[in-house]
Amino acid sequence: MTLVLVTGGVRSGKSALAERLFDPTAPIRYVATGPDRDDADWAERVREHQRRRPPAWSSVGTLDVPVALADAPAGALIDCLGTWLTGVLDGLGAWDAPRGAWEAEYGRRATALVDAMQQSMVDLVVVTNEVGWGLVSEHRSGRIFADELGRLNQRVAAAADAVLLCVSGQVLPVKGSAPLPGTLGAGRRDA
């Protein structure tokens, strides 16, 4: 099956691109890794994403992406690695704890995530944020996030069949070639 990584900045068009890659009639699992927040702006972002999804798609909100992928019917879209990383690091208390207190457990979870992607039996599109194109944060949490997301993005990109960069709504193939819109998820349909 195909593994595609879609990266780019905030509001670059990466989620919409990821969605367009799938057959809209296929039963796709949308794996939302973002937190539940009591925040009106965040809630509107979530609603915007939900309105775009075809009716055949199901959604699951979780940080346990390997479990969500295990029985995905025809394809899966993970949106996104940045919110997954934030949730995992939050849970491990990484922002304030020394690296030795959380690094090994985070490493296990990141490896399980990448392994699940590589072993997926369905087409998979993973959305992430591109980091490191600006200043190095003066805050420890910002440096941890940028460092770990950069490393995780590299691991997923190495495993991916294609890597697509979104810039201002435009798509630049970085690795492999972009699948044609609507073609992913058309294979396995045992849902």
Secondary structure as GFF3:
##gff-version 3
##sequence-region A 1 191
A	DSSP	beta_strand	3	8	.	.	.	ID=ss1
A	DSSP	alpha_helix	14	20	.	.	.	ID=ss2
A	DSSP	beta_strand	28	32	.	.	.	ID=ss3
A	DSSP	alpha_helix	40	52	.	.	.	ID=ss4
A	DSSP	beta_strand	58	61	.	.	.	ID=ss5
A	DSSP	alpha_helix	65	70	.	.	.	ID=ss6
A	DSSP	beta_strand	75	79	.	.	.	ID=ss7
A	DSSP	alpha_helix	81	91	.	.	.	ID=ss8
A	DSSP	alpha_helix	99	119	.	.	.	ID=ss9
A	DSSP	beta_strand	123	127	.	.	.	ID=ss10
A	DSSP	alpha_helix	140	159	.	.	.	ID=ss11
A	DSSP	beta_strand	162	167	.	.	.	ID=ss12
A	DSSP	beta_strand	170	175	.	.	.	ID=ss13
###
